[in-house]
Amino acid sequence: MPTQILVDTDPGVDDALALCFGLGAREVEVAQVTTCCGNFDLDTVTRNAQYILDVVGASTVPVSPGARRPRAQLPLTSAVHGKAGLGGICPRQSGSQMHGEEVSSSEATRTFLSDQCGEARTLVALAPLTNIADVISTEAHRFRADDRLVILGGAIDVPGNKGPVAEFNFRCDPEAADLVLGNAPCRVTVIPLDLCMRNVLSMQDLRLVRDPAFRAFLRLLCEEYASANAREEGIDGIIMYDPLAMFCATHPNAFTYEQMWMRVDTGDSFARGMSVIDRRLQGRPAPNVSVATSVDWCLFVETFFGALNSLTFDESFLRNS
């Protein structure tokens, strides 16, 4: 039986790829999508999430909007995802109902944690951790110790991508990230920048998508993003941030991990949002996270494109993009 997952997201090109990955993967079932301000404002990322679901025939998956702003600062945004958040795609509102208009992300997450009582449950956090922090603050008793929280976030031994030392998601809401890492009532896995920067698809790799219309759509989605990665990070290709987090949800044994004690700097200096790791030999606290340090890349590529090729793409979205 596939694992039920909730995806908290802020699409974003790599979020869109991760959503498609999760929707096509046979190992998981996307039961709920929640959105959070991050790459763009809440209305934009909520529209983008619903749009991606519609594109691949998954419009019945509920989308519930969450936090409009971080816990203790003004919102930040990203410049690598194009004007509307989906590269060269201009999302249009489809006729499908925006499920999240009547159900908040906190209520949707509470329902998800309540409904899946006897099953394995995984939350995949692709956005800043504002929504997850809110749930842990008010609904910690609904988690089980064997629940999994997979977080895309943090920079261990590499420079930040939102300032000199901070990864984007942690920098967007450091207070939320620190609360989650310090208080999560379940198993926490972190997919850091260190791993993501070493695992990149090229635009040519999209030829592995068999449907020519879907392949053309994905090229429109990714071209501007790949160019921005080359400009901003010096990496020529599609950095697999969020898809790697989704792969950790589908194939946790495809990674190697290091147990670490991690918190997040919430001060007002240039280090705000930095991942703080205690590496002392003596006196350090017990580890609170599993940090992914390597991945079976060949298996990722096989699984990722296998999932995309299992989806049914609606060509009308290409004609209207």
N, C-alpha and C positions, 0 to 999 in steps of 0.2 A: 504494500500500500504506500503511495507517495506521501512524503512528509508535507503537512500543511504549513505554509509559510505566509507571513505578513511582510510586505515590503514597504518600508518607509523611505520616500524618495523625493527628489527635487529636479526632475528632468529638464535640461541636460542630455547631451548626446550619449555619454557613456551610461547614464541611467536608462535611457531608451534601449540601448543594446542589452543591458542587464535585464530589463523587463521582458524583452523578446526572448532572451535566453531562458528565464524562469518559466515563461508561459509555454515554451516548447519542450522543456526538460521533462522526461518521464519520471524522474526521481522525486519531484516536488509538485505540489499543486498550489498555485498562487490563490489564496483564499481571500486576501484583502490587500488593498493598496492604500497607504496614507501618504499625505504630502506635507511638505514643510518648506518655508521660505529658505532659500539657500543660493543656488545658482541664479535664480530670479525670484521675483515676488511670488507670493502664494497663489494668486489667481493664475499667473502664467504657468507655473509648474503643475498646478492641478489640471489646467486645460491640456497641457502636454502629456500628462500621464493618461488621461482619458483618451486622447488622440491616439497614442501608441496602442492602447488596448483595442480601440476600434479598428486600427489598421490591420491587425492580425486576428480579427474576429473574436476578441475576448471582452466585448463590451459589457458582459454580464458581471465581470469581476468588479466589486464595489470599490469606488474611489472616494476617500474621505479626507477633506482638507483639515490641516492642523494649525500649527503656529504661524502667525503672520510676522513675528519678529523674534529675535533672540531674547534670552532671559534678562540680559543686563547691558545691551549695547544696541547701536543702530544696525540695521541689516547691512551685510556686505553682498556683493554679487561677483559673478565670474564673467570674464571677457572672452572665453575660448569656445563658447557654444553657439555663436551666431546671435543675430538680433532677437529672434523669437525663442531661442533655447534649443532648437533642433537643427542646427547647421543651416543648410540651404533649403530646408523644408519650411514652408509657411503653413502652420497648422490651421485648419479650419474646424469650426465646431460642427460635429456631426449631429445627426438626429437622435443619438443615444442619450439617455438620461444621465445627468451628472449625479451619480448615486450619493456623492458626499455632501450635497447641498443640505441634506436633512440629518446627516449623521456625522458628528465630529470625529476627528482621528482618535481622541481619547476614548470616546464611547465605542468606536469600532474596534480599537485594540482591546478594550475591556471585554467586549463580546467575543473576540477571537480567543482570548485567554480562557474565557469561561466555556466556550462551546467545544473546544478541543480537549476535553478533560482527560480522556484516557489515551491520547495519541501523542506522538512526538511533535513538538512545536518549535518552530524556528522563526525568529524575527531577523530580518535582513535590513540593516540600517545603512542606506546609501547617502543619506542627507546629513546635514548638521543634526546633532542629537537632541534638539529642543523637544520634539514630541516624545522621544523615548524617556528623557529625563522627567517630563510631566507624568508619564505613566508610572515610572518607578517611584516618584514622589507620592503618588496617591493610590497606586494599585499593586504595590510590591507583594502583597499577600496572595495575589492571583498567580504569581509565577511559581514554577516548580524548580527544584535544584537541577533537574536534568534538562530543562529548557535551554535552548541555545540562542544567543544574541551574537550575530555576525556584524561587525562594524567595519566600514570602510573609513579609515581615519588614522592620523598620526604619522609622524616622521621620526625614525629612530636614529639612523646614522647618515641621513642624507639631508640636503637643504630643504627648506619648506617650499611650498608652491603658493603660499599666501603670506609673504614676508620671509625673512631670513631663516627662520627655524620652525614655522608653524605650517602644518598641512591645512588645506582649505576648510574641511568640515569642522575640525577642532577650532580653527581660528574664527569661524563664523559664530560659534557659541561656546566659548571656553567653559563658562559656568556649567552648561548642560553636559558637556563632555566629561568634565571632572566629576560631576554628580553621578553620572552613569558608571564611570570606571570605579568610583569609590563605593558605590552602593548597589550595584547590580545584584539581584537575588538569584542569578542563574549563571550558567557557564558563558564566558565572554571570549570571543575570538576577534582579534584585530588584524585587518589586512592593511598594512602600512604602505606609505609611499615607496619605501625601500624595495618592496616586492614588485609593486606596480611599474616602477620605472624600468625594470629589467624585462618586462613581459609586454611586448608591443606587437600588434598586427600591422601589416602594411596595407595600403589601399588595394594592392594586387591580390591580397589574400581573400578579398571579398568575392573573387571569382569562384570560391568554393560554395557560394550560395547558388543553388541550381535554378531557381525561378528567376528569369531575366528581369521581370518587372520589379520583384523584391530586391534584386541585386542593384538595379538602377536607383531605387528608393534609398537603399543603404549608402550608396555612393553619395547621393545628395545630402544625406544625413551627416556623413563622416568627413567629407572633403575639407570643409572649412575648419573643422576640429583638428584634423591631422596637420593642416597648415599652421594652426595656432600652437600645436604642440611643438612643431619645429621651431617656431619663432620664440615661444616662451620658455621651453624646456630644453631646446636643442635636440629633441628626439623626433625623428622623421617617421611618423606613423600614428596609429590609433592606440593610445595608452589604455590598457584594459583595467582601469580602476574598478568601476562597479561590476563589470562582468566577472572579475576575479572574486569579488565578494559573493556573487551569486553562485559561482562554481564551488566556493567553500561550503555553501548551503547544500549543494547537490552532491558534492564529492569531498567531504572533509578529509578522507584518508589520502587524497591526492597531494596534500600539503605536508611539510614538516613544520614544527612549531618549537618556539622557545618560551618557557614560562617566565613571565616578568611581572614586576610590580610597576604599574604605570599610573600616573595621574597627569593632570593638565594644568599648566600655568594660567592663572586667572588674574594676574597682575596687570598693570597698565604700561609695562615697558615693552621694548621691541620683542621680548620673549613671550608675549601674550599668545596663548594657544599652543605653546610648545609642549610636546610630549616629554614628560619628566620620568626618567627611568632610574630606579635605584639599583646600581650594579655593585654596591659595596659587598665585600666578602663577609663582613661581620655587621650585625645590627640591622640589616635591611628587613622590611616587612615581608610577609608571605606573598607569593605571586598572586595577582588578581586577574591576570589575562593570559591567554595563549596568543602569542604573536606569530603569524605565519611568516616563515623565513625563506621558503622555497616551494615550488609547485611543479608538478608534472606537466610541463608545457605542452607536450605532444598530446596528452590526454585532454587537456583543456581545449586545444584547437579542435580535436575530433568531437568532443562533447558539445562545444559551443556551436559549431556549424551543423552538427547533427540536430541540435535543438532548433536552430533557425530554419533548417530544411524541413522540419516537421510542421511548420506553421503554414496557414493558408492566408496569403496576402491578398488584400482587396485592391485590385489595380486602379480603382477609381481614385484612390488616394494619391497615386502617382500622377494621374492626369490633372489633379486639382492642387498639386503641391507647387 
